[in-house]
Amino acid sequence: MQITIVVEDKTVICDGVAVPLPDVDWSVFDGDPSTKWDDVAAVQYNTDSKQGHVEYRTIVTSNAMRPNIRPGDMPIDEAHFNAAFGWILEPYTQARDEQVRREREAAEAAKRASVKAEADRRAAIEKASLPRDESEGPLEPVASKAELEDLQKQLAALSASNALLSQRIAANEEAAIKTLGGGS
């Protein structure tokens, strides 16, 4: 298993699954508060190879002529990881279990909502396909009278255009038959 501890993000990543741990005491990653030289930025550890390293934060220098300093990575083995950083796996496991539980509950809630929406949709279709009970009163208008009149005008114009196109098609067919020698 590949374990990555990212101190700045307060996150632990195990085999690609990141879990933020904001409630963990991250000050323990500052070995000596009086010096900047041992502020841990991240820890990388592989449980299969039992090897890893500690990455330290870059030390910002106040002198513009001197570049910032980043201490080299410190190699660690299983004993050092377990002694210094292994404690973080328990809060990670608890938080991961809680995260999985929340994700499962969210998925179940989404599934229930989907099933309810489908049931509501089917009920609406069923209700719409049933004969209407006249005792419910008159239907609400879907469009205003002006909108209906506009639609009727458009329909009349389309009908006239359709009739004209039909006449032209018939005339073209008749001309084609005569041209091909099939007509009188």
Secondary structure, DSSP 4 states (H G I P E B T S, - for coil): -EEEEETTTTEEEETTEEEE-TTS-GGGGBS-TT-STTBEEEEEEETTTTEEEEEEPPBPPS-TTS--B-PPPEEEEHHHHHHHTGGGHHHHHHHHHHHHHHHHHHHHHHHHHHHHHHHHHHHHHHHHHSPP-GGG-PPPPSS-HHHHHHHHHHHHHHHHHHHHHHHHHHHHHHHHHHHTT---
